[in-house]
Amino acid sequence: MKPNSFNKTRLATSMSLVLGAFASLPAMAQQSGDNDLVNNDVEVIEVSGIRGSLTKSMLTKKAASGVVDAISAEDMGKFPDTNLAESLQRITGVSIDRTNGEGSKITVRGFGPDYNLVTLNGRQMPAANIEETSASSSRSFDFGNLASEGFSAIEVYKTSLASQPTGGIGSTINLVTPKPLDNPGFKASLAAKGVYDGSTDTGSTMTPEISGIYSQTFNDDKFGIQLIGSYQKRDSGVSSAETSSGWYTIKGNGGDWGSLPQDGSFENAPGENDVYSVPRNLVYNFDEVSRTRINGQLTLQYQPTDDLTATLDYTYSELETHTTRQQLSTWFNGIPSYGEYTEGTNTVGSVIGPVIYADDTGTDIGLGTSDYTTYNKNNSLGLNLKWMATDNLNLELDAHHSTAEAGPANKWGSSNVISAVQFDRVSTVVDYSQDFPIMNIIYADGVDGLDPSRMSTSGTSFRNSYMKSEINQAQFRGNYFLDDGVITSIDFGLSSTEVKNRSAYSVAQRDTWGGYGTADDYPDDLFIQKDLASEFDGLLGSNTDDLEAFYYASDFGDLIDAISDIAAANGETLSTCGTELCMDPEYSTDRRVTEQQYAAYIQANLEFDIGDMVAWMSVGLRYEDTHVDSTSLVPNYDEVQWVSTNEFSVIDDGETQFVSDTGGYDYFLPSIDFKLEVIEDLFARASYSKTITRPGYSDIQAGLTVSQSARYTGGTGTVGNPDLLPYESDNIDIGTDYYFGEGSYVSAGYFYKNVKNFIGSTVYTDSPYDVYTPIGGERYQEALSVLGDDAALVDIRQYFIDQGYADDDGVIVGIAGEDPLMEFDITQTVNSDDTYAVDGFEFAVQYLFGDSGFGTLVNYTIVNGDVEYDNYEVDETQFVLLGLSDTANAVLFYENDAWEVRAAWNWRDEYLAATIDGNGGENPTYVEAYQQLDVNVRYHVSENLEVFVEGINVTSEYKRSHGRHKNMVVGIYTAEPRYNIGARYTF
């Protein structure tokens, strides 16, 4: 056996505390069996540049007994990428989601953002997310809120130790911030860059980013202070085509809403065994986004003796996002007239998609306008005390209070839309044959396209989505090192974590979809003509003469003023702001969840010989006990209104009440990590652990809520289950890695996860509020007797209006005793009884080409699962795992004393992103394979000054998603390169 001097020296014990977060501490302490590794680590920390960053990350991987990957900063304030998520995607098995072209949330080994736990210096972090049309239920962490300058490393733990916090069956990601006593003396740097983004039409193509670091120690390095700050501004634009209201899926050739006629008007009409879908709408969006991000960190450290270190740190981030949107949209009311579908086989499993689809819905062309600003704020205040009580015993106490909050920044809400309209559409033809769907609108006789003199407004919607999460956590940890014997150390700890989450939502919606005022009430100069084709340059299929020639944009504030003038003239009140439109500050959905989590763990770390080979093992057990208190605001609904051809509103009576329920669970979670040095620097690894991921917040909500928007077929609602069990996974990892030179290694591994307690949904039909729908009642039957049983819904509605069954605004109300009760499809969260397996392989090579300055990092991950979505199943709830996909990365770099050049390529294969579409239907969304190339060039003018150019997505790759068939486009989004040009000065 090699001498285990690491366990006997105070210096080595200190190293185990310094390296990484607390989760890696026991691994570092028990497995660094030779002094060479420790000494190499000390040397490499002094090396800057790309080689130094990769070597530090490699040593983290080498030292761990389980599967751990890391990204390390090249120097203080100099993280490898402009965004933490962009850095994370370079790690084997990690892929990211992007928002406005920037990395935001991550998927690890096929497990999406909600399955990964994020910690900051070992502390569980809260997350706040908001959604456009509902209250958020997500626990996922958005890395886009954090500037990369404030971090020294990111550690991704793919296998679990008992000493690690629980919550991520995909991984635990620990964000590590630098500490002044780890970098003694005076350190300071200042960086400034200009961000060039040519995608914006209305913002500045060049915007500033400024960051700075000040770190200094005093009193013989016993006291340290560190201040990090950054300010980032970016303006960008994106154009998209979306089927935002989803696809209506039909099986066979029978009559159904939206079913294709069987009279030869559609080429390749479906057979009785084919599954197909028809679109509910098509919308072109033109978004302009202005994002401002402010980050700040203050760290104070005091080390009165060599045995005691106190750290007080505060981290703050704020992200404000201002979005304006123009839209051109068409609704389809299920009146297909002619076209073509792909050829099916008329056998089980056959799914066909549209090539040409024409719909004879004769109504408005929508010209939506939006303008909203949201904020996301994060605060974390923590205190850490580390005490080396004896040469063999380390004790640590850590406590923090952290919050995350997101919501609207002004009275216009977290999202909104004012719909300008022109009521001259006879039919719409869409070409789905290429990536981009081509919309061609057929206008009424005598109307030559869009005309401002014929435009007015219709309905409006102002949404107020809010989320706040708060965590209070106290942790006590200890490490006891034994001087001899097989057991080298014992780790133990206790923790108490209180998680409070509030997720709320309200909508102020005017269902005046038949129009508000007349075209004469709206000045023509409110509407500004814009070329349409130029907005979609670069998207496959967009360069065609069949595309609409132009659209019209409007100023949001001008539309509000015009609508307010009409309301004032009519003596109307439109909102809580009087005649002016604004959001409703009173929430109709308000979910509040408190989780009290208690945990205890013990772990033994062993080192022993197997023949001539050295082996390390960690064996531990963690106990988790969680109690859930859920309280939700539940409205009472008393009326159904038929407000337009296919639009129904479920109206509440203004009365609400909170309902509460409780739940809970406890788990024993074992873990074993084994590492064997077969020959020098060649390691074999094997790990087993049991981990859990807690349910989403809406899954455990108390009470029943229904959507205020309904269809003629009925409404939808949701009900949660506070007593849900968490996802539970048994994890096995087997792998090997060989370190064959400075900064160079090759690794391969196999992972297997057996997951149960999948949280899905079951749908049942009920009439929970005793509200009545006009569909099917006496007046409806009367209309059918006059118009015929096959009468279109638009004609039936017009009959109601002609007979005086509607009010002055064209609203038709269900009548008790005359009309039937509206039925709601209620979706309830449940645990699946089934167990699903996910497995895969990971391969990685990192190679530094001697002293040439060249180096490369290449990795590839294969992920498989028995949880694939069946596109042939219609209206069936399917328990599936989102985000499973293969990924690959390749980084090539060159550096010398003056130059650093790096090209980084990232690829992610197609994956399933959702199983519920924009209309609440059971339909999948697949995000198609995507690749991106980023480049980075730095020149060191002097020892203290460097200048750089960074390019993101330099090949202008765009993103696309589809439904059951590739022709069923869900969304396609433009993207342009972004370039950063700047300088960094180190004092």
N, C-alpha and C positions, 0 to 999 in steps of 0.2 A: 504494500500500500504506500502511496505517496504521502509524505509528511503533511499532516493537516494543520499546518501552522496558522492557517487563516482563522481558525476558531480560537486561537490562543492569544492573539495580539489585539491590543486596543485599536491600533491603526486599521487592522482588517475589519474589526467590528464597526468602526466609523465608516469605512468604505461601504459596508452593506447598507448603512442608513442613507448614505448620500446617493447611491445609485438608484435612480428611478423612484417610483411611488411606493407606498407601503405594501401594495399587493406583490410587487416584485421582491421586496426585502427578504423574505425567508428563502426564496429561490436563490437570490444572489448569495445569501449567507451560507447556504448549505452545499452549493454545488461548485463553487470556485475552489476546487481542491488543490490547485497548484498555484504557486505564487506568480508564475509567468502570466497567467490570465489577468490577475490583478494589476501587475506591473504594466502590462501592455495597455490596460484600460487607462491607467494614469497617464501614460505617454500620449495616447491618442487624443485625450481630452485637450491637449495643448496644440493639436493640429487643426488648422482651419481649412476651409475649402471643401470642395465636393468629396474628395478622397477622405478627408477627416470625418465628414458627416456620415458617409457610407460605412467607414470602419467602426465608428462608434455604434451605429445601428447594428452592425454585424456582431459586435461583442455583446450587445444586449441579447441577441438571438442565441449566441453561443453559450452564454452563461446560464440561461434559463434551463430548467429541467423539463418544462413543458414546451408548447409551441408559442413562442412570443416573437413578434416582429415589431420593429420600431423605425421611426424617422427621427433623425437628430438634426438640430440646427448646425449650420456650418460655423457659426459664431453667434454671439449674443445679438438678437434682433435680426438674424439673417437666416430665416427658415428657407428650405429649398424651393418652395412654391409661394405664390402670392395668396394662397388660400389653404387653410388647414385640410379641407376636404380634398383639394387637388393633390396635396401631398399624400394623403391616406390612400388614394387610388393607386399609388405606386406599390403598395404592399400586396403581396401575394394573397389572392382571395378576396380583396376588398374592391368594391365598385361603388360609384357615387351617383346620386341624382343631382341634376343641375337646375337652378332657378335663375332666369335672366343670364344664362351663360356662365354662371359661377357654381362651383360645387357647394352643396348644401347638406344633404343627408347621405348616410352610407349604408351599404349592404355588405355583410361579411359572410362568406361561404354560402350565399344564397338566402341568408336571413336578413330581412329588411330593417329599416331604421328603428322600428318599435321593438325589435328583438335584441338590440345592442344597448348596453349600459355605458354611459359616459360619466367619467369621474374627473375631477380637477384636483391634482395632487392627492389622489386617493379618496376624495370626497364625492359622494353622489350628487350630481348636478340636476337641478330642475330644468324643465323645458316648457316653453310656451309657444303654441302654434295656433293660428287662426285660419278659418276656412271661409270661403266666399258666401256659402248659402246654408251654413249650419254651425253649431258649436263643435269645436275640435275635441276629438277623443284621444289624440295621439300623445304618446310619451316620447316621441322621437326628438332628438337633439339636432338643431340646425347649426352646423359649423360656419355658415355664412355670417353669423352674428359676431364672430371673433376674428380679429386681425391676427395674422401669423407672427407678427413681430414680437409678441409677448410670450412666446413659448420656446422652450429649449428642446423639447422632445415630445413625441406621441408614441405611446406604447399600446400595442394591440395584443391582448391576451386571448388566444383562441382556445386554449385549454384552461381549466379552472383549478385553482387551489382553494383549500378551505379558508385561507386567510383573505381571499378576495370577496368583495361585496357581491351579492346575488341580484340578478335582474336581467342578465343578457345571456340567452342560450346561443346567440350567434357569437358574441365576443364581449369583452370588457375593454373599453378604450380609455386609457388614462392620459390626460393632458398634463404635462409637466411644465411648470414655470421656473425660470432661473431664480437663484437665491444669491444675495450679495456675498454671504460668507463662503459660498462655493466658488466665487470669482473675486478673491480678495484684491484690495487696492482700488484704484480709481479706474472706472470703465465708463465710457460714454460714446454714443454715436448719434448721428442725425442723418436721416434719409428723406429725400424728396423725389417725387416722380410725377410725371404727367401721364394720365391714362387717356390714350387715344382710342375712341370707339366710334367708328363710322356708321354704326347701325342706327343712331338717333337722327330723327328728322327735326325735332323741335328743341332739343337740349344742346349742350356744348359738346363738341366732339373731343375736346381736350379738357380734362378735369384734374384736380390736384389730389395727391396723397402725401401726407407728411407723417413721419414717425420719429420718435426719439427715445433714447435710453440713457438713464443716468444711474450709476451704481458706484458706491464707495463704502469702504470700511474704515473704522476709526478705532482708536484705543487698542493698538496692537491686534487689530482684526477681531476684536471682541464684539463690536457693534457694527451693524451694516444697514444701509438704506438703499433701496432701489426703486426707481420711478420709471415707468414705461407708459408712453402715450402714443396714440395714433389718431389721425383724422383722414377719412377717405371719402371722396365724392366721385360718383360715377353716373353718367347719363347714358342710357341705352334704349334701343328700340327693337321690337320683334313683331313680325307679322305672322299670322297663323290662319289656318283653315281648320274648323272643328265641327264635328257632329256633337255639339255640346249637350243636346237632349237625348242622345243615345239612339240605338237602333232597335226597332221592334222586330223580334224574331218569331218566325212562323215555321211550322213543320208540316210538310205536305202541300197538297193543292186544294185544300178545303177553304171555305169562305171564312175569313177572319178580318178584323180591322186591318186595313192596309194590305190585304192579300192581293197578289198579282192576278189580273184577269187571265182566264184560260181561253181567250178567243184569238190567239195568234199575235196579239199586239206586242207581246214580249218574246223575243227570241230566246230559246233555251229556257222556257218557262219551267218551274219546278215540277218534279213528279211527286208522287205521294210519299216517297221515302227521302226526298231532299229537304234539307233545312236551309232556310235563307232568311235574310233580314231586309227591312226597308228603313230608310232614314226618317227620323222625326224632324230634322232640320239641317241646315247648313249655314254656318256663320263664318265670315271673314273678320278677324280681329286685327286691329292696328294699335299696338300698345307702345307707349312711351313711358319709361321708368327712370326716375331720378332717385338714387340711393345715397344716403349719407350715413356713414358708420363712424362712431367714436368709441374708442377703447381706452381704458386706463387701468394700471396696476400700481399699487403701492405695497412694498414689502419691507418690513422692519425685522431685523434679527438681532438677538443679544445672546452672547455666549460668555457668561461671567466666569465659568470654569470650563475645563476641557470636557467635563462630564455632562454639562447641561446646556441645551440650546433652546431658546424660545423664538418662535417665528409668528409674527402677526402680519397677515396679508389681506388685501382688499382688491377685488377684481370687479371692474365695471364695464359693461358694454351697452351701447345703444345703437339701434339700427332704425332709421326712419326711411320709409319707402313711399314715394309719391308716384301714383300711376294714373295716367290718362289713357282712355281707350276710345277708339271709334270702331263702329261695327257696320257691316252690311250683312243682313241675315234674311233667311226665308224659312218659314214654318211649313211643314208638310202634315196635312191632316188625313193621311192614309188614303189618297185618291190616285193611285198609280194609273197611268194611261198608256204608256208604251215604253219600249226600251229593250235592253238586252242584259242577260245574266251569263255568268260563266257556265260552261256545260257540266252538268252533274251526272251521276251514275244511277240515280234513282235506287240506291241501295243504302242499307244502314251505314251511317258514317259519312254520307255525302253532304258536304256543306258548299253552297254556291254563293257567289257574291255578284254585286251589280257591275256592269260595264257601262251601260247608259241607263239612267233612271229619269223618267218624266213623271211629274206629279201635277195634277190639275187643281190643286188647292188655289182657289181664287180669293186672295185677300191682300194683305199689305206687304210691302217691302220694308224691313226694319232697318233703321239707321241709328243704332244705339250709341249713346255717348256716356262716358263714365269719367269720374275724377274723384279719387280718394287717396287718403294718406294714412298709413298704418305705422305703428311703432312697435319695437320689441326691445325691452330693457332687461338686463341681467345684473344682479348684484350678488357678490359672495364675500362675506367677512369671516375669516377663520383664524383660530389660534392653535398653535401646535407646540407642545412641550416634549422634548426628547431628553431622557436622563439615562446615562450609563451608570446604573446604580452600583454595579461591581464590574470586574473584568469579564464576568460571565453573564450578566443580566442587563438587558436594555428594556426600558419602559417608555411608553409613549402615550400621551393624551392629546387627542385632537377633537376640536369642536368647531362647528361652523353654522352660520345662518345664511341661507342663499335663497334668492327669489328670482323668478322669471315672469315677465308680464308682457302681454301683447294685446293690442286693440286699436281702435280708430284714433287718429290724432285730431279730428275735428268733427263737427256736427254732420258732415256728409257721410259718415259711416266708414266701416271697414271695406265695403265694396258697394257699388251702386250702379244704376243704369237708368237713363231717361231714353225712352224709345221714341225717336222721330219716325214718322211713317209716311208712305205714299200708297194709297189704296187703289193701285192700278195693276196688280199682278193677276194674270190669268192662269199661268202655269209656270213651272220651272223645270229645266232640263239640266241634269248633272252628269258629267263625264267622269267616271271613276277608273278609267283604263290605265292611268299612270299614278305616280305618287301623289300628285296634287289634284284635288277634285275641282273641275271646271264648272262654275255656276253660270247658266245662261237663262235669264228671266224673259218670259214672254209677256208683253204688256198688252193692255186693253187696246181695242181699235182706236186709232186717233191719238194715242199716247206714244211719244217718241222717247222712251227711256225716262230716267229720273229727271224730275223737274221741280226746282225749289218752289215755284208758285203753286204746286199741288201738295206740298208737304205740311204736316201738322205734327202733333205728338199724340202718343197713346198712353200706355201704362208706364209706371215708374216703380222702382224698387230701391230702397235704401236699407242696407243690412248693417247690423251692429253685432260683430263677433268679438268676444273678449275671452281671454284666458289668463289665469294667474296660478303659478305653482310656487309653493314655498316648502323648503326643507330645513328642518332643524335636526342636526345630527351630532351625536357625541360618540367617540370611539376610544376605547382603551386597548392598547396592544402591548405585547411583550415578547421578548426573545431571550431564551435561556440557552447559553452555549455550554456544552459539556467538554471537558478537557481531553477525555479519551473515551473509547468505546465506539460501537457502531453508530449509535445515535449521536449526531454532532450538535444538534440544537432542537429546541422545542419552541414552537410559536403558539401563542394563545391570545385571545382577545374577546371583548364584549362590545356591542354597539347598540345604540338606540336611535332610530330614525323615524321622525314624524314627517309625513308627506301630506301637505294640504293642497288640493287642486280645485280650482273653480273654473268652469267652462260655461259660458253663457252666450245667448244669441237672441236677437229680436229682428224683425223685419217690418218696415213701414212700406207697405205695398199698395199702390193704387191700381185697381184692375180695370182701368178705363181703356182696354185694348181696342175697343171700337172707335177710339179717337177722342181727343179732348180739345174742344174748340173747333175752329175751322181753319183752313189754310190761310184765310185772310188775316187771322189773328197772329200769324208768325211772319215777320218781315223776311223777304227772300234772301237778304244778305246774312241771315243767320246761318245759311247753309253754303259751305265752300266746296267747290268741286275739286276732287283729287283723282289723279290717274291711278287706276287699279293695278294694272299689269306690273308696273315698276315696283310695287310693294313686294312682289314675290319673285324677284330675280333670283335665279339659281336653283329654284325648286323644279324638279323633274315634272314636266307636263304643263307648266304655267304659261309657256310662250305659245298661246293659241289665239286665233281670232274669235273663237266662240266665247271667250271670257268677257264678262261685263266690262265695258270700256272704262267706267269711272264709278266712284262713290262720292258721297257728300259727308263732310265733317262739320261738326258744330262745336261751339264753345259751351261748356257745361254751365257756367254761370249765366250766360246769355239765355239759355233755355230755361233755367230756373226763373229768371226775371220775367220772361215771356209768359210762362205758366202762372206765375204769381199775379201778373197783371190781369189775366183772365179770371182767376179765382177772386181777386179783389172786386172786379166788376160784377161778378155773380154773387158776391157775399158768401163765398165758400171758405171753409177752413180745411187745409190740405194735410196738416201735420201738427205736431206739438209746437212747431215754429210758426203757426198761423197759416198765412197764405204762401209762405216760403217752404219748399220741400226740405226735409232733413230726416235724419235717422230717429228712431224711437229709443229714448234712453232707458225705457222700462223693458226688462228682458222677459220674453215669453218662454225661453228655455234657460234654465239656470241650474247646472249640476254642480254639486259640492261633495267632494270625496275626501275623507281623511283616512290615511293608512298609517297605522302604528306598527312599525317593524322592529322586532327585537332579534338579535343574533348573537351567537356565541360560537367560537371555534377553537379547536386545538389541532396542532399539526406537528408531527415528528419528522425531522429531516435526518436522513441516514447517509453515511458514506462507508463503502466496504469494497473489498476486492472479490472479483470472480476470476480465479486464476491470476493471470497477469494484468487483468483489466480492472480499471477503477469504475465503480458504479455509484450513482447517487439516487436516492429515492425520497420522495415526500409523501407521507401518508397522513390524511387529515379527515376531520369530520366537522361539518358546519351545521348548526341548528338555526332555522329561521321560523319565526312565528309572526304572522301578520293578521291584524284585525282591521276590518273595513267598516266604516260608517259612511253611508251614502244618503244624501238628501237632494231632492230634485223639485224644482218648481213645475207644477202641472197646471195647465190652463183648462178651462171648461169651454167646450164648443157647443153652440146652440143653433147653427144655421149653415146651410149649403147654398151658395149662390152660383148660378150659371152666368158667367161674365163675358164669355166669347165663345166662338164655335167649339173649341175643344178645351176650354179653360173653366175650371170650377174652383171656387174658393171656399174653404171651411172656415167659418167666422167664429171667433171666440166671443164670449159675453163680457170680457174684461175682468172676470173673477179668476183668481189663481190661488193655489195653496201649495205648501211644501209637504212632501211626503218623504218618509225616511225608511230605511231598511239597513240591515247589517249582514255581515258575512265574515269569513275568516278561514285560515288554513295554517298548517305548520308542516315543516319538512325537515328531515335529516338528509343532508347532502354530503355524501362521501366523495373523496377524491384521492387518486394515486397518480403520481408522476414518477417515471423511472427513466434514468439516463445512464448509458453505458459508453465509456470511451473504449471502443474496440481496439483501435490503435491510436497513436498520437494524432489528435485533432479530427478523428473520425468518430462520430457519435451516433448511437442508435437510441431512439426514444420510443416510449410507450406511455400512454396516459388514459385514465378512466376518470370520469366525473359525472355527477348528476347536477343539473342546473335548472333554474326556473326563469320564466319571464312573466311578469304580471299582466293581467288583462288591460285593455284600453279603458279609458275613463267612461265612455258611453256604454261599454259592455257591462259595467257594474253600476249603472245609474238606477236609482229607484224611480218608479212611476212610469206611466205611459204617456207618450206624446205623439201627435199625428202631424203630418205635413199639412200646411195651410193650402197648398196647391194640390188639386185632384184632377182626375179625368172622368170622362163619362162612365168608364168602367168601374170607378170607385177611387178610394184614397189609399194612402199608405201611412203606417205608423211604426214606432219602435218602442220596445220595452226592454229594460236591462235586467241584470241578475247580479246583485251584490255578492252572492254566495258562489260565484264562479271560481273554479280552481285555476291556477296559473298554468301556462304551458310548462310541461315537464319533459326534460330531455336527458337521456342517457348517452354519454359521449365517449367515443373511443378514438384515439389518435395513435398512429404508428408511423414513424418516420426515421430518416437518417440525414445527417448533414456532415460535410467534410470541408474543413478549413485548410486550404492548401497554399496559402500565401497571405501576405499582408493585405487585408481588406478583401480577400477573395474566398468564395465558398460556392459549393453546390449543394442543394438540398432537395429531397423528395419526401412526400408524405401522403398518407391515406387517412381520411377522417370519416367517421360514421356517427350519425345522430339519429337516435330512435325517439321520436317526439310523440307525446300523447297529450290528452286534454286540449286538443285543438279547439279554438274558440271559433265557432261558426254561428250560423243562424238557422232558425226554423221559422217558417211563415204559416200563420193561421189567419183565418178570416173571421172578423167580428164586427159588430156595430157598437163601439164602446160609448158613444156619446148621444145616441138616439137622435141623430140629425138626418133630415130627409132630403133626398135628391129628386130633382124634376124628371130624371130619366126613368122611364118605366111606369109612371103614374097615369092618372086618368087623362091629363092633358097630352101626354106623350102618345098614348094609345089613340087618342082623337086625331093627332097629327098623322099617325101612320095610316089610319083609316081613310084620310083624305089624300095623302101623298103617295101611299103605297108602302109595303113592308120593307122595300129596299131603299127607302128614301135616305139621302145623305144627311148627316148631322147638321150641316150648315142650313139645309132647307127646313129641317124640323125646327131649328132655333128661329128661323125667320117666320115660320108659322106661328110660334109662340108670340113673337113680337107683333105680328099682324093681328092676332086675336086679343091683344091688350094684356097678355100674361106677364109682360115685363114692365119695369118702372121706366122712368124717363131716361135713365142711363143705359137701358138695354139689359138690366140685370134681372134674372129670373130666379125666384127663390122656391126651394122645396117646401111643400105644405104638409103638415102633420095630418094624418088620417086620410090623406088623398094620395100622397106619394110614398114610395117605399123608403125604408131606411137605407142610408148609404152604407155600403160595406167597405171595410178597410182591410187591406192585407197587412197584418201586424207582424213585424220581424222581431223575434226574440233571440237574444244571445243564449247559446247553450254550449256545453262541453261535448265534443264528439267522443263516442266510445271507441273510435278507431285509433290505431297507432300507425304513424307514418315514418318512413325511413328516408333520411337524406345522407348521401355519401359522396365522396369525391376524392380527387387527387390534386396535390399541389406540387409544382416544380419551380425551382428558382436557381438562377446562376448569377453570381456577382463576380466580376473579374476585373482586376486592375492590371493593365499590361505593363508590368514592371515600372521602369522609370520613364516610360514614353510619354506619360501624361494622359494617355487614353484609358478609358474604362467603360464598362457596360454592366447593366443590370437587366435581366430578362426573367420574367416569371409567367406562369400559365396555370390556371385553375380550372378543373373540370368538376362540375356539380351535377349530380343526378338525384332524382327523387321519385317516389311512387305517389306523388300528389299532383299529377298533371291535370289540367282542366280538360274536360271533354266538351269540345265545341258542338257536338251533336246533341247533347242533352239540352232540352229547352225548359225554362221555368223551373229548374231544379236547383236547390241549394247544394253547392259543391264545397266540400272542405278541402281547401288547397293552400299551399304555401306560396306567398307572393315573392317575387324577386329572384327566383332560381335562375342562374345563368352562368355560362362559362365566361372567364375574363382573362385578359392577357395584358402585359405591360412590357415595354422595352425602352430603356434609357441608354443613350450613348453620349459620352462626354469627353472633353479634352480640357486639361488645365496645365498651366505652367505658372511661373512667377507673376506673369502679367495678365494672362488670359484665362477665362473660364467660359467654356462653350458647352451647352447641353441641349439635347433634343430628346423629348419624352413623348412616346406614343402610348396611348391607352385604348383598349378595345373591350367592349362588353357585348355579348351575344344577346339575342332577343330574350325577353322575359315577360312574365305575366305581372302586370302592375295593379290590376283591380278586377273584381268579379261583379261589381255593381256599376251600372253606367250612369250617365247624367240624369236620367229620368227615374232612377231607383230600380231599374229592371235587372234581372239576372243575366248579365252579359259581360264577357271578358274584355279587358283592354290589354293588348300586347304592345310593349315598347320594342321597336325593331332594333336590330344590331346597330351599334354606334361606335365610331372611332374618333379620336381627337389627337392632334399633334401640337405640342407646345415646344417653344424654343426659348433659350435664355443665353444671352451673351454678356459677359462682364469683362471690363478692362480695368486693371489696377494702375491708376495713374501714378500713385505713390504708395508708400506703406500705409497711409491713412485714408487715401481717397480712391474710390472706385466709381466708375460709371457703368451703366448697364442698359440693355434693351431686352424686354421680355415680350414674347408673342404667344397668345393663347388662341387655340383653334385656328391656326394659320391657314388651314385648307378649307375653311368655311363649311364644315360639316353641319348638316341640319338634322333635326330629330323628327321621327314619324311614329305614330302608334295606330293600331287597327284593332278591329273586333274579331269575330269568329273567322273571317276571311280577310285576306290582305286588302281586297278592294273596299272593305268596310272601314274606311278611314275614320279614326277617332280624332286625330289631330296631327298636323304637320306644321313645323315651326322653323322660321328662317333663323340663320345665325351668321354672324360676320366675325372676322378676326378682331382681337383686342390687343393693343400694344401698350406696354409701359416703358417709358423712357425716363431715366433718373440718375441720381448720384447718391452715394452714401459716404459720409465722412466719419471716421473713427478718431476720437481724441486720445 
